[in-house]
Amino acid sequence: MYNEVDARTPTFERGTNMFIIVDERNIVAGGYASGFDREGVSTAGIDPTEFQQWIGKVSDVDMRAVEAFLIGDCTKRELLPKLIRERSSAPVICLNDRQSLDETLELFAAGVDDVLRKPVHVREILARVGAIHRRSLGEAGHVTIGDLCVYLDGREPAVKGVPLPLPRRECRILEYLVRNRGRRVTKTQIFNAVYGLFDENVDENVVESHISKLRKKLKHRLGFDPIDSKRYLGYCIEKR
């Protein structure tokens, strides 16, 4: 399930959307991966038997691309949070098939950030991960740039209070840009944040098409284009 990350992967700042799913049942992991994909969030599945080896050798650069860890059914899963905490501060969410107070308390004691009983919609998982990040980083649930309000919990952005419907990829790109406001991000960084480190079937040049469409929509509603681009340097979002 795990594919080794290409050596060209760049350094990431906070704001990427990669979720690591650890579950010994491929069909379950695949189901959640499909759900995240529909929300425009990239995932990578790692078999529990390979997880310790993976987390021991993955580079710090690639580890910074992980937004959260989702742990499903696997043996000795209470040991995984400790392995994760040695390398990452990303939220760790565990999924339980049954309601068990003792098991839930054991998982919290092991260092997980939240325990959810299945079935649970991926939107709820995203909302909980977002809440954990806001508590730990002191981040508001939205960013306002002039008349543009961009929510960081998956909701549609709004201009002067009126929702601006966007395809999920364009919405994720906009969220990534506002999370990294004040710094310029490259096409490769945007691609990996939106499509994930492990997707070898999509050309990163697709980012240019998404951003072109996004800029036209923003300009139409705002009256100006808030995304500045510099060749070879990348993109940034700015207030006029």
C-alpha positions, -999 to 999 in steps of 0.1 A, spaced: 0 0 0 29 23 6 50 37 -22 83 53 -15 82 91 -18 101 106 -47 133 123 -37 121 156 -54 95 162 -27 99 197 -14 98 211 21 63 217 33 48 243 56 16 239 77 -15 237 55 -10 204 36 -39 179 35 -22 145 35 -39 119 57 -21 86 66 -46 58 70 -34 27 90 -58 -3 89 -51 -39 83 -83 -42 63 -76 -28 28 -113 -25 19 -119 -3 49 -88 18 43 -98 21 6 -133 32 16 -121 61 37 -95 70 11 -124 73 -15 -144 95 9 -114 118 16 -108 120 -22 -144 132 -27 -136 160 -3 -104 169 -22 -81 155 5 -52 133 -3 -45 101 16 -19 73 17 -26 39 32 1 20 51 -3 -16 63 1 -18 101 29 -44 96 49 -19 76 41 12 97 70 10 122 95 6 94 79 34 74 78 59 102 114 51 112 128 58 78 105 85 63 123 119 60 115 149 81 105 167 49 79 141 40 67 139 76 58 176 76 34 168 47 12 147 70 -19 166 83 -32 137 105 -30 100 112 -62 79 110 -58 45 128 -84 18 123 -83 -19 132 -49 -34 138 -31 -54 165 -13 -34 192 -25 -1 178 -20 15 213 17 14 204 14 34 173 7 69 189 41 67 207 59 59 174 41 88 157 48 113 186 85 106 182 84 120 146 53 142 143 29 164 162 0 158 137 -33 148 152 -39 110 158 -75 98 154 -85 63 162 -117 46 149 -135 20 169 -159 -6 156 -177 -9 190 -183 13 220 -159 4 247 -151 28 275 -121 8 286 -106 7 251 -113 44 246 -96 53 278 -66 31 269 -62 49 236 -64 83 251 -38 72 276 -16 60 248 -16 96 233 -43 97 207 -61 130 202 -96 117 195 -115 84 194 -145 80 170 -170 52 168 -177 40 132 -195 47 110 -183 83 109 -183 106 79 -150 119 66 -164 154 69 -166 149 107 -131 136 108 -119 167 89 -138 190 112 -123 173 143 -88 174 129 -93 211 121 -105 218 156 -74 201 171 -52 222 149 -70 254 159 -66 246 196 -30 238 193 -20 266 170 -45 292 182 -58 296 146 -92 310 138 -117 289 119 -115 313 89 -93 338 72 -106 372 59 -89 389 30 -108 420 22 -143 409 12 -132 373 8 -137 349 37 -120 315 34 -131 288 59 -106 262 70 -131 235 78 -141 225 43 -170 250 39 -173 271 7 -156 305 8 -177 336 7 -175 371 -8 -193 398 12 -212 370 30 -224 353 -2 -211 317 -7 -187 312 -37 -192 277 -49 -159 261 -60 -149 226 -72 -131 208 -44 -96 210 -59 -99 248 -64 -113 251 -29 -83 232 -14 -59 253 -34 -75 285 -21 -73 271 15 -37 262 10 -28 297 -2 -45 315 27 -29 292 52 4 301 38 -4 338 33 26 360 35 48 335 18 51 324 -18 44 287 -25 55 267 -56 34 247 -80 50 215 -67 41 224 -31 5 231 -41 3 199 -61 15 178 -32 -8 195 -8 -38 189 -30 -30 156 -47 -7 140 -22 29 127 -22 20 93 -35 -1 101 -66 19 92 -96 -10 93 -121 -16 131 -122 8 156 -138 15 185 -115 9 209 -144 -28 205 -136 -22 230 -108 -18 258 -134 -52 250 -149 -69 249 -115 -54 282 -105 -63 299 -137 -100 290 -132 -98 300 -96 -84 334 -104 -111 341 -130 -138 333 -104 -122 354 -77 -117 384 -100 -153 382 -112 -167 383 -76 -140 406 -60 -133 429 -89 -96 421 -88 -73 391 -88 -59 384 -53 -35 357 -64 -1 370 -74 22 347 -94 59 350 -102 76 327 -127 99 302 -110 89 316 -76 53 305 -73 20 320 -60 8 340 -30 -25 355 -21 -26 391 -11 -50 418 0 -55 447 -25 
